[in-house]
Amino acid sequence: QVQLVESGGGLVQPGGSLRLSCAASGRTFSMQVMGWFRAAPGKEREFVATISRSGRSTSYADSVKGRFTISRDNAKNTVYLQMNSLKPDDTAVYYCASRDPTYFTVSVNSADYNYWGQGTQVTVSS
């Protein structure tokens, strides 16, 4: 069983930056595609970014492309989401997710992810 724990959320002013971290338990982290999703108040959960097992392949939602960067450190069992130029529309609960190790392709579909963290709140407001 994989456990994911997010951290790094908080309150930030528009234009500011935050870095989210997601620490994974277990020995299979390097074999798992990882993703970040978010859920704004009153809205469905949406895709933010995904990264391949090696870290060489990434994909982003159009709304965050050029502002957010996903990365991973397989030695530390951790995936990151660097968020720059934050906007009020980025306010949401951010969730880390992982695919089962039997699947090696990145995905923007939340249904393809098998394990989820509890989420961390990001609020962008002046």
C-alpha positions in Angstrom: 0.0 0.0 0.0 1.3 3.4 -1.0 0.8 6.4 1.3 1.2 9.9 0.0 1.6 13.0 2.2 1.5 16.5 0.8 3.0 19.6 2.4 3.9 23.1 1.5 0.5 24.7 1.1 -0.5 28.0 2.6 -1.6 31.6 1.9 0.3 33.6 -0.7 -0.3 36.9 -2.4 -1.0 37.1 -6.2 2.3 36.9 -8.1 3.9 34.9 -5.3 5.4 31.4 -5.3 4.9 28.2 -3.4 6.5 24.7 -3.6 4.4 21.7 -2.8 6.0 18.4 -1.7 4.6 14.9 -1.7 6.4 12.2 0.2 5.6 8.6 -0.7 6.0 5.5 1.4 7.1 2.2 0.1 9.7 0.8 -2.2 8.0 1.4 -5.5 8.1 5.2 -5.9 10.7 5.1 -8.7 8.3 2.8 -10.7 5.3 5.0 -10.3 4.0 7.8 -12.5 3.1 10.8 -10.3 0.6 13.5 -10.7 -0.8 16.7 -9.1 -4.5 17.5 -9.2 -6.5 20.3 -7.6 -10.1 21.0 -6.5 -11.3 24.5 -6.2 -14.4 25.3 -4.0 -17.6 24.2 -5.9 -15.6 22.7 -8.8 -14.6 19.2 -9.8 -11.1 18.0 -9.3 -8.9 18.9 -12.3 -5.5 17.8 -13.7 -2.5 20.0 -13.0 0.7 18.2 -13.9 2.1 14.7 -14.3 5.6 13.3 -14.5 7.0 10.0 -15.7 8.9 7.5 -13.6 12.3 8.7 -14.7 11.3 12.4 -14.6 12.2 12.9 -18.2 8.6 13.3 -19.4 6.1 15.8 -18.0 2.7 17.3 -19.0 0.8 20.3 -17.7 -2.7 21.7 -17.9 -2.9 24.7 -20.2 -3.9 26.9 -17.2 -0.6 26.3 -15.4 1.8 25.8 -18.3 4.8 28.1 -18.0 4.1 28.9 -14.3 4.2 25.5 -12.6 7.0 22.9 -12.7 6.7 19.3 -11.6 9.8 17.4 -10.6 10.8 14.3 -8.6 13.6 13.0 -6.5 13.5 9.2 -6.6 16.2 8.9 -4.0 13.9 10.8 -1.5 10.6 9.3 -2.6 9.3 12.8 -3.2 7.6 14.7 -6.0 7.4 18.5 -6.1 5.2 21.1 -7.6 6.9 24.5 -8.0 4.2 27.2 -8.4 5.2 30.6 -9.6 3.2 33.7 -10.6 0.3 32.5 -8.6 -3.2 33.8 -9.4 -6.4 33.8 -7.3 -7.8 31.2 -9.7 -5.1 28.8 -8.4 -6.8 28.7 -5.0 -7.7 25.1 -4.4 -6.9 21.9 -2.4 -3.9 20.3 -4.2 -3.7 16.5 -4.3 -0.8 14.3 -5.1 -1.5 11.0 -6.8 0.3 8.0 -8.1 -0.3 5.3 -10.6 0.1 1.6 -9.9 3.7 0.5 -10.9 2.2 -1.8 -13.6 1.3 1.4 -15.6 4.2 3.4 -17.0 2.5 6.1 -19.1 1.8 9.6 -17.9 -1.9 10.4 -17.7 -4.1 13.5 -17.3 -7.0 11.4 -16.2 -7.7 11.2 -12.4 -9.3 7.8 -12.9 -5.9 6.4 -13.9 -4.4 7.1 -10.5 -4.7 4.5 -7.8 -3.3 6.3 -4.7 -4.1 9.7 -3.4 -2.9 12.0 -0.6 -5.2 13.9 1.7 -4.5 17.3 0.0 -2.9 20.6 1.0 -4.7 23.9 0.8 -3.3 26.7 -1.4 -4.9 30.1 -1.1 -3.9 33.0 -3.3 -5.3 36.3 -2.0 -4.2 39.8 -1.2 
